[in-house]
């Protein structure tokens, strides 16, 4: 739409705050809503505010922001509240700059935060460090809207000086602080919230979420590619509409092709939740909480709106951002842009000897992966011994998991995992929250070694090895994102996902679940490049 030109839309206007639907004509001039006039109907289609993902790591889509936007708009998403701490843990503040600069090149609202935990803990090797002073400088920038999820909840509860300085910077500038406190309840939750932390997207039970809501916290209902908390939390929307939002957190590219926040709205409505309550959480609450300059379908607002076929399935017919038509009938109208490259990867190939675990008689402490969850369980299992070594045993679902430092030459950390279901082969990836070293799981040392070395060869990627069959999706942008077309990347990833499941994995999202096995800030047992980590005691075990 060119400056000075007007455009008219006619349909059933969904006025979310007033909880009403009226036939109306909307006039858009210079990217803003110039007038809304009630007219005689009825009409096909519903005009409504666009969807907002209230917490997402764009990097987890394996797409740069501009490509993420090309996909998201076909589902009616007009904005994201985006935490760039994945790329920040690899390359630091220049990574945040990269995300902002790339996102600016397309008509989409990216609202980035200042990463609060780089590195996430001192119990792993990251590629960068962003201290409190650097966080303060980021927060002083107008384009940085909030302090990203404060994962160091022990640091908050114990009043750690560096942690509290980061929070103080945000408060000084009037910017909200996002939380991350899985399982925190009672007085601990109260103390965490009273430190000035306003949201949490990590609740995995309704009791935990209700506890935090009662202390004044905003709760985000998360449904991503690995962590799925929708069923546990969505019914709270009946009674807590004013303090809830919807988010994906981490969404792999094939999942983003299928749908986004629109899918969560459809599920919520089918569950019997009032449509206005659903849209309040999906379209309005993020604007209120984060003070976002996104249109709410009011006169004078930016013309950020969508046209949906109905208010049950939310099939998106058209998406407008600042008055520009960016998607129509499932087709993105956003063009590809040039993509700069940024990375940090300095590791030579590993050998099978690096994965050797000496024979032992005592039981092994084992990570139990849980499908659809980021948390794990601790298990004790007897080893399977072959000669002088403990080895993977697919018949017992007891496999080796390895984390390889990608930033420097260092010993390989090896532990044990159950719950993946693999019967043969191995998978690996340099998407390994939050420090993004290489994480891999495999049924044999040969396949495990091959999968890791595929990632090293390409300086980032996700891979699969099954005997002579090798496959890799290179991720040259920080070892996290592709420089390719969104749909091409999604197809390549979907192929890897299918092949991983063909190896026997019972996980809904094998690569996404694997990427969280190194996420130390989520209990109960994880593996970093420095060794096995007890998330309850918050210390390395060995």
C-alpha positions, 0 to 999 in steps of 0.5 A, spaced: 500 500 500 503 506 497 503 512 502 496 517 502 492 511 499 486 508 502 484 501 502 477 498 505 475 492 508 468 489 510 466 484 514 464 482 521 469 486 526 471 482 532 471 487 538 475 483 543 475 488 549 467 490 548 466 482 547 462 484 540 461 482 533 458 487 528 458 488 521 463 494 519 467 497 514 474 499 516 478 504 512 486 504 512 490 510 510 497 510 511 498 504 514 493 506 520 486 505 521 482 511 519 475 509 520 471 504 523 463 504 521 458 499 522 454 497 516 448 493 514 451 485 514 451 480 514 458 478 511 463 472 510 469 473 514 471 476 520 476 482 521 480 481 528 487 483 531 493 479 529 495 473 533 502 475 537 506 469 540 508 472 547 514 468 548 518 465 542 526 463 541 526 465 533 532 461 533 529 454 534 525 455 528 532 454 524 530 460 520 532 467 521 527 472 523 526 474 516 524 467 514 520 466 520 516 472 518 514 469 511 512 463 514 508 466 521 504 471 517 500 465 513 497 463 520 495 470 522 501 472 526 503 479 526 508 480 532 512 476 536 516 477 543 522 474 542 528 472 546 534 472 542 538 468 548 540 462 543 544 466 538 547 470 544 549 464 548 553 463 541 556 470 539 554 475 544 551 482 543 553 481 536 548 476 535 542 480 538 544 485 533 544 480 527 536 478 529 534 485 530 537 487 523 535 481 519 528 482 522 527 489 520 528 488 513 521 485 513 514 487 514 513 484 521 513 486 528 519 483 532 520 485 539 526 482 542 529 482 549 535 483 552 538 476 554 539 475 562 542 469 562 548 468 557 551 464 559 545 460 562 549 457 568 557 456 570 556 449 569 557 449 561 561 452 556 558 457 552 560 462 546 559 468 550 558 472 556 553 478 557 554 481 564 549 486 567 553 492 564 552 489 557 545 488 559 543 495 561 546 498 555 542 493 551 535 495 555 537 502 554 536 501 546 528 503 544 528 496 540 529 492 546 523 491 549 524 487 556 529 483 560 528 476 557 527 470 561 531 470 568 532 463 568 537 463 574 532 463 579 536 461 585 540 467 583 534 471 584 532 467 591 539 468 593 540 476 591 546 474 587 549 481 585 549 480 578 542 477 577 539 483 581 543 488 577 540 486 571 533 486 574 534 493 576 536 495 570 530 493 567 526 496 572 529 503 572 527 503 564 520 501 566 521 495 562 518 488 564 522 482 566 520 475 563 521 469 568 523 462 568 521 458 574 519 451 573 516 448 579 517 453 583 511 454 588 509 457 595 514 462 598 519 461 593 515 463 588 512 469 592 520 471 593 521 470 585 515 474 583 516 480 588 523 481 585 519 484 580 519 478 575 512 478 571 511 472 567 512 465 567 512 460 561 514 454 564 509 452 568 507 444 567 501 443 572 495 447 573 496 448 581 503 451 579 500 456 575 494 458 579 499 459 585 503 464 581 497 467 578 495 468 585 501 472 587 500 477 581 504 473 575 502 473 568 502 466 566 503 464 558 500 457 556 506 454 552 505 449 546 511 448 542 515 442 538 517 439 545 514 442 551 506 442 551 503 445 556 496 447 553 492 441 556 495 442 563 494 450 563 488 452 558 482 451 563 485 457 567 483 462 562 476 461 564 477 465 570 484 468 569 483 471 562 486 478 564 493 475 566 494 469 561 497 469 554 499 464 549 506 462 546 510 457 542 517 458 546 520 453 541 517 451 534 521 447 529 520 449 522 515 443 520 511 445 525 511 452 523 508 450 516 502 447 520 500 452 524 502 457 530 498 461 535 491 460 531 492 453 532 492 454 540 486 458 539 482 453 535 483 448 540 481 453 546 475 454 543 473 447 541 474 446 549 469 450 550 472 457 552 469 463 550 472 466 544 473 473 547 477 470 552 481 466 547 482 472 543 484 476 549 490 472 551 492 471 544 491 478 541 491 483 546 494 481 553 501 481 550 500 488 547 498 491 554 503 487 558 509 489 554 507 495 551 507 493 544 506 498 538 501 493 535 494 495 532 488 492 536 483 494 531 481 501 533 481 507 530 488 510 529 492 504 531 497 501 526 493 496 521 495 490 524 489 485 523 487 479 520 481 476 516 479 469 518 474 464 515 470 463 522 471 463 529 472 456 530 478 453 526 481 460 525 483 459 518 487 465 516 484 468 509 489 475 509 494 478 514 495 485 514 501 488 517 501 496 518 496 496 512 500 492 508 497 485 505 503 480 507 499 473 506 493 471 502 490 464 502 496 460 505 501 464 501 506 469 504 507 475 500 513 477 504 519 476 499 526 473 501 532 478 503 539 477 503 542 474 509 549 475 513 552 470 516 555 470 523 558 464 527 562 461 532 565 454 531 572 451 533 572 444 534 576 438 530 572 431 529 572 426 535 574 419 535 570 413 537 575 413 543 572 419 545 566 416 547 569 410 551 566 408 558 570 404 562 566 397 564 563 398 571 559 393 575 555 399 579 548 401 576 548 407 572 545 414 573 540 415 567 537 421 564 529 419 563 527 423 557 519 425 557 515 426 551 512 433 550 516 435 557 523 439 558 523 436 565 527 429 565 527 424 571 533 420 574 533 413 573 538 408 576 539 402 571 544 396 571 549 397 565 550 393 559 557 391 559 561 388 552 569 387 554 572 392 557 566 398 556 559 400 558 555 400 551 549 402 549 543 397 549 537 398 544 533 392 547 533 396 554 532 403 551 539 405 555 543 409 550 549 413 550 548 421 550 554 425 549 555 433 549 561 435 545 564 442 546 563 446 540 568 452 542 574 449 543 578 442 544 575 439 550 574 432 552 567 429 550 562 428 556 558 422 556 552 419 560 546 415 559 539 416 557 532 412 556 526 414 553 528 416 546 526 409 543 531 408 538 533 401 536 538 403 531 543 409 528 544 416 532 542 423 531 546 429 533 545 437 533 548 444 535 542 446 537 543 444 544 540 449 549 542 454 552 550 454 550 549 450 544 554 445 544 553 439 540 548 434 543 548 427 540 544 420 542 546 413 539 545 406 539 552 405 537 559 409 538 560 408 530 554 412 529 554 416 535 561 419 532 559 419 525 553 424 527 557 428 531 562 429 526 557 431 520 555 437 525 562 439 526 564 438 518 558 443 517 560 448 523 553 447 525 547 443 523 542 437 525 544 430 523 543 423 522 547 417 522 545 409 520 551 405 518 552 408 511 546 412 511 548 419 513 544 426 512 545 433 515 541 439 515 547 445 515 545 451 520 551 456 518 548 461 522 551 461 529 550 453 528 542 454 529 539 457 523 539 456 516 540 461 510 535 457 506 528 458 504 523 457 510 519 452 506 525 448 503 528 448 510 522 445 513 522 440 508 529 438 510 527 438 517 521 434 516 525 428 512 530 428 518 525 427 523 521 422 519 528 418 518 529 419 526 523 416 528 524 410 523 530 409 527 525 407 532 524 413 536 518 414 540 518 421 541 514 426 538 520 431 536 526 427 537 531 433 535 527 438 539 527 433 545 534 432 544 536 439 544 533 440 551 537 434 554 543 439 555 538 445 558 541 445 565 536 450 568 530 445 567 530 439 572 531 434 574 538 431 570 541 433 564 548 433 561 553 439 559 559 439 556 562 439 563 558 433 565 552 430 568 548 436 572 543 435 578 538 440 577 535 440 584 541 441 587 544 445 582 551 442 581 555 438 577 555 430 579 561 429 576 
